[in-house]
């Protein structure tokens, strides 16, 4: 008869085998780490970072691999690669200017070691494309899924990805469909079409996606879209407006698509990394060009600045992933267009002192906004008289009274409802 020690070792071995088997079903390629512990699908409430490798780095896929720690600092769960084929007629090929298939494999492997997946934007494959062969080519290399525009092709891809182990996904456009094979994520373009930065314009779009029960992927920028940093025509406040747009993306339960560079307020097509500024004691030996020091739209200029747009994206992403009320509870938006303020509340079904609602307030103007949310909370039967700060985009301190709060210009305030 086995001894107790032997029995314990056998039980531990079986447990490890079961755990590894379960983890393998969670991952998109052998050897991926970090996803097996999650009970929820990785793509729910995810952050996806979209990259055109031609413009992101001068060294193609190798350059993307070198920046993985930066991408991970934005809370990214996956990287969506776009425009990697040499042209539309060769969707099964990799543009030689970006590197080789070995470089793609290396990128996928390095990304997986940081708990990120690699997705591919297929665009609109030309007529006659063998979608089955195309999809399997990339899936067999370990890619975790696709973005595709055509609804019928999305349905076909969904059937193919479903035959692979691991949580491979398909991102499709938000469209009415009677299909039995819906994509997991539906890209909502409402924020990409906006050109006026005011509450009256933004509120209907925000209300629409907050009330949508589909698994949405929100975006403000993309490959064929005028960047939000210039779309609203206010270069003086572009970085401040960018903080508000970041909150619309990340302070809710939808998944978020960050198009490379929007996290620094990029206006042009090419990512601006800048030159890290040396310590003051070292500048006499290595002079720094004033343009490098003064250019605010670069990673180097914003990386260590806690008040920068880049730092704000990082803080919001961390809150998006960590606060269950913010990323899971339904949201109700309030009408404060008269104050040019967007405000909404995430209300848990069992809201209480231990499980408080979370309130987001955004001032969309260049002047301080004065607003009261007391009546809004009472109509929802939510108890509370003040907000305890979770995060704010300025350097303000302390709680906010529901009766009367003052929000500085272009400031985002996020707090828990308390009493």
Protein Blocks (a to p, Z undefined) as FASTA:
>chain_A
ZZfklmmmmmmmmmmmmmmmmmmmmpcbehiahjlmpmbdfkgopacddddfklmpmnlj
mlmmmmmmmmmmnopabdcdehkbfbfklmmbccfklocfklmmmmmmmmmmnopacddd
ekjadehiafklmmmmmmmnopabdcdfblklmmmmmmmmmmpgcjddddddddddfbfb
dcfbdcdfklmmpcbdcfklmmmmmmmmmmpmbdcdddfbdfklccfklmnopaklmmmm
mmmmmmmmmmccbdcdddehjlnopablbdcebjadddfklmmmmccdfklmmmmbbfkl
mmmmmkbmklmmmmmmmmmmmmmklmmpccddddfkknopacdddddfkbcfklccdddd
ddfbfbdcdddfklmmmmnopacjbdcdfbdcbfcecjddfkbccddehiacdddddZZ
